[in-house]
Amino acid sequence: MNKKIVLGIVIVLIVAAIYFLQEPKTEPAAVERVMPAKQKSGIVAPELVGISGSINTDGITLKELVGKKVILIDMWTYSCINCQRTIPYLNAWYERYKDKGLEIIGVHSPEFAFEKKFENVQRAVEKFSIKYPVVLDNDHATWNAYSNRYWPSKYLIDIDGYIAWKHFGEGAYDEAEHKIQELLKERMERLGMTDGIPEEMAEVAAETPEFSRINTPEIYLGYGFTRGNFGNKEGLPVAQTIKYTLPDGISKNNVYLDGQWYVGEDHVKLASDKGKVVLKYDAKNVNIVASSTIGSGLTILVDGKKTTTMGVEAEDLYTVVSGTDYGEHTLELDVSGAGFKLYTFTFG
């Protein structure tokens, strides 16, 4: 082929390519969305989906808040001690920054079936003096939309709807508040506002455990939830009532039962009038998630000495040991009243 013709074809192709690259493009209607004033990298926060109820609000969506507010999503469940220990910080932040452009939304994603009950969640919201909106994610639709795996989890969303910061579990409170302040300042600048954002940290009266000194893991009961920390040789057979007997010796970090107990999926339930629960643990404080169909009584002994008694009725978390220091101890719960349900042990 003539070299001049080849050269001409090449020039035409180059010019066409330059024109194509400079031609402005539009997104298809199917993915049309409002872009931020300045392009950002990151993940757009998923909308709240599958919500079955709400507290402190008549209904709330991210769509109505993006472009107006900075949003903190807190995924929690009310009987989780780790979630409970973060609530004082959330309450303090809401009080401090709600008039500065922060909205907090508690997404209540239940661990146990009883945590799906609206009245239980409402009672917990009142108990912990929560004033920010709480929505019930009973089928974990929002939990799954965020690919969440932990209680509690926090997702901080900027004014443009992007996830700017996230944290799983307790802690990182100063880091979280610094990020809240940063995003509120960005919002203020974007909206042309002049109200100042406090620089100092909120004062929060809350106990933070020394996690390195807690040497007993969270323990679950029930055939479907157990993680293996169960000492009786009979084990936890599916949906059966078993007569358990305490062995001569017990090993650390295993739960032992005495009496007749029914084994449910996420709990064990006392079937006899009296029973015992024994655990050798290494921590400072001990909590149980428990309930009773008729109201049951607990006599609590630590290292063989009676410490207190308490009644159990509502489906909730109960603190059975408030220790003075960390260490290894033997806990015995003497239970009276058939119908007592025990779900978990947690520690502080």
N, C-alpha and C positions, 0 to 999 in steps of 0.2 A: 504494500500500500504506500502511496506517496507520503513522504515524511511531513509535508505541509498539511495534508488532510488529517493525519494522526494528531499533529500538534493542535490543529483547530478543534478536534473533538475533545481533547484533553482540556483545553481552555474553556470550552462550553460547560463541561462537567464540573470544573472548579467553580465557575461563576454560579451554576445552579446550586451547588452544595452550600456556598456562602449565603445565598438568598434563603435557602431552606433553614439554615441554622439561625438566621437573624429574624425569621418570620415569627411574630408572637403567637404563642399557643394558648389554647383555652382548655380547662379541664372538662371532661364529660359531665353532663348534668348529674349523673349517678353519684359522683364523688364531689359535687360542689359543696364548698364550705367557706366560711369566712376565715381569712388568713390574718395573723397578727400584723401589727404595724411593722414589726421587723421579724424576718424569718427566724424561726427557732428550730433547733434539733431536739429530738426527744419523742416521748410517747404522749399522744393525746389521751387524757383521762377518759376511760369508759363511762358511759352514762349509768345512773342507778337504774337497775332493772329488776323485775320480779318482786317488787316491794309489796308486802302483804298488810302493812299497817304503819302508822306513824304516830309519834309522840312529840309534843312541843311544836307541832307544825300541822297545817292542813294538807300538806303534800309539798314536796320539794324536789327539784331536778337540777342537774348541773347546767343544763342548757339555759335556764333562767338566770344563773349566777355568773357564767363565763362572760367576761367583758365588764363585769361590775365588781366582783369580789375575788379575794384570795380564799381558797377553800381547803380545809383540812378534813380529810376522810379518816375516821378512826374505826377500824373493824374490830369488834369486841363481842364478848358474850358475858352475861352478867355474873355467872358463878365462877368465872376464871379469876384467880387471885392476881395473876399478872396484869390482867385488864383493870381490876379494881385499884391496883397500886398506881396506875397512870391517870386515873380520873381526876385527882386533885390538880394535876398539871393542866389537863384539858379545861377544867372549870376556871382555873386562874387565867389561862390564855383567852378564854371566851369573854370573861369579865373585862379583861384589860384591852382587848383588841376588837371587840365586836363593833364598836363605834368607829373604828379606824379602817374597816373594810374586810375583816376576817369573818368567815362563816365556818363553823365546825358542824360536821354531820356525823353522828354516830351510826354506823351501819352494824346492826345487831345480827350477827350470823351465828346461830346456835350450835353448840357442841352436843348437847343432850336434847332429847325430845321435849322435856318439860320446859326448856328455854324457848320453845316456839309459842308458848302461851302469852297472849298479849298482856293479861293482867299481871303475870310474873315480871315481865319486862317493865311495865309501867310502875310496879312496886319498887323495882330496883332503881329506876330513874329518879323516883321520889326519895328513896333512901340515900342516894349519893348526891342529891341536890343538883342534878344535871338540868341545865336550862337550855342548852343548845338542841337543835332538832335531832331526833333519833328515829331511824326507820328500821323496820323488821324485814330482814333478808332470810326468811325461813327456809327457802329452797336453795340457798347459796348461789343464786343467779348472779348477784353483783360480786360476791366472793370469787366466783369462777371467771367473771368478766375481767377481773384484775389478776387472775392466776394466783390468788392469794393462798397461803398455806399455814399462816400462823395467827395466833391470838396473843397479844394485840398486834395490829399492823397499822401504820400511819402513812398516808399519802398526801403530800402537800402539793396543791395545784395552783399554778400562777393565774394571773388575770386572763391569759389567752387560752386557758384550758389544758395546759401541758403539765405533766407530772414533773415537778421541779426537785422533789426530795422524797425519799421514803425510808422507813425504818421498821424493822420487825422486832417485837419483844419490848422489854422495858428499857429505860435508860435513854441516853442521848438527848436529854431535855434541854440543855443549854444550846446544843447544836440546832435542835428543832426551833427554839424560840428565835435564835439569830436568823434562821432562814425565813421564819414568819416575818420578822422585821424587814428583812431585805426585800421580800416580795411585796410587802405593803408599801414600801418606799417606791418600788417600781410602779405599782398601781397608782400611787399618788401623783407621780410624774406623768404617767400616761393620761390621767384624767384631769391634769392641770390643777391639782389641789395643793393647798399649802399647809394643811394640818400636820403637825409634827408627829413622828412615831417615837415612842419611848426607846431610849438606848439601853437602859439597864434591864436586867432580868426580873421577871415577876418573883415575888417571895412566896414559896410554896412550903407548907408544913406537911411533909410526907416522909415516911420511912422507906429507905432503900436498902434491901438486904445485901449482905456480903455474900454474893453468890458463890465465891470460891470456897466458902466455909460450909456450904450446904452439900452434904455428901450422900443424900438420899434422893433418888429421882422421883418425879411425879408418878404415882401408882394408880392404875385404873383397875376396877373390878368389873365383873361381867364377862361372859364367854366371848363377846364380840369386840370388847375394848381392851381386854387384858394385854399387858406387855410382858407378862411372865413373872412379875414379882409377887408370887403367891406360893405359900409354904405348905399348905395341907396336901397330903399325898393324894387325896381324892380329886384334886384339881378343880376345874370349873366346867363341868359337863353341861351341855346345852339344855336349858329349860328344865332342869331337874331340881328336886328338893333333896338335899344331902345332909346327913347327920355328921357334922364335923367334930373332931376331938383334938384338943391341943396336944402336940407331941411333947416329949420330955425336954427337948432342947429346941431353940429357935435360932434362925440365922438372920443376920442383919439385912434390912431392906426388903424383907418379905412379910406380907400380911398373912396372919393365921386367924382362923375362925373356930369358934366353939359353939355348939348348939345346932339346931336345924335351920338351914338357910336355903332359899330358892335362888337359883342362878339365872338371872335375866341377861339380856344382851349387853346392857351398859351398867348393870348394878347387881348387887346381891341383896336379898330381902330376908329379914328374920322371919322364919315360919313358926318358931316356938315362942313361948312367952318371954324367955330370957336367953341371952347369948353373950358371947364375948368376941372382941376383936383385939388382937395383940400385934404390935409392930415394934421392932427395934430399929430406931432411926438415928440419923446423925444430922442435926440441924438445930435451930433456935426455936422456931414456931412451927406448929402443925395445924393444918386446916383440913376439913373434910367437906366434900359436897355430899349432902344427905337430905333425906326427907322422911316423913312417916305418914302412912295413910290414916292412922288413928291418933297420932301423937305419942311419941316414945320418949323415955328418959335415959340419959347417959350419966353414969358415974365415971369420972376420969381419974385414972391413977398414972403417975409417972414414977418409974423406978420403985413401984410397990406402994407409993404413998398417995393417998387421995388428995387431989388438988381442987376439984370443983364438981358440980353437977349442972346439967342443963337439959332443957327440953328441946326436942326436934319435931317440927311439924312441917313448916313451909319448905318447898324445894329451893335450897339455897346453899351458900357456903357458910360453914361454921368454924370458928377458931376454937380448937380444943386444947391447945397448949400455947401459952404466951410466955416463952422462956426468958431468962435474964442473960443467957450467953449461949453460944454455939457449943455443941457437944453430942456425945452418943448417949441415948437414953432408951428405956423401954416404956412404951405406952400401952395401957390397957383400957379399953372401953367396955364397961359393963352395961349392957343394953337391956332395958325392960320395956316390953310392949311389942308384940308381933306387928309386922308391917313396916319396921324400920328399914329404909333403903340406904345403902352405902354405895356411892359412885366412884369417888376418888379420894386420894390423899395428896395434898400439896404442901410445900414447905417454904419457910422464910427464915 
